[in-house]
Amino acid sequence: MNRIFATLIPLSLLAASASFAHETSPSQHSHGQHSHGHSHEHHHTEIEVPTGAAVPSLDVVLHQDSLRGWNLEVITENFAFAPERINEAGDNVNEGHGHLYINDERQTRLYGNWYFLGELEPGDTVRVTLNTNDHADIMHNGQRIEASATVPTP
């Protein structure tokens, strides 16, 4: 019995090691569903606001947090955050989510009007884009609907 365990344990460790190496191999590794804290340019489809449709608008405001860091306020018109419909197909340009970028590095999705950013450096740029539920960039007159703000110098 001890001989069986003595054989099985090293084999299990070898299999786990091979599986880990395969999953983290640069040629096999997908960056589509998570972030390592560094930039990977994600290309999404684009959807133009149809003629006659209400055009979404966006503004962002940075508020210094009373304890530390910064809070982001996302102000929209003609656009509703709809996290309950994320990844659903459709062409509704008036609902969806935002994408948050700091210094042009994608950070996360935004499902509402407020987000705690944490510590930022003076001069850092915070940018938000509006996206449909199926992640298409919402465009108007060929321009992405986005807004940005720069962290002020104290």
Secondary structure by P-SEA (a helix, b strand, c coil): caaaaaaaaaaaaaaaaaaaaaaaccccccccccccccccbbbbbbbccccccccccbbbbbbbbccbbbbbbbbbccbbbbccccccccccccbbbbbbbccccccccccccccccccccccbbbbbbbbcccccbbbccccccccccccccc
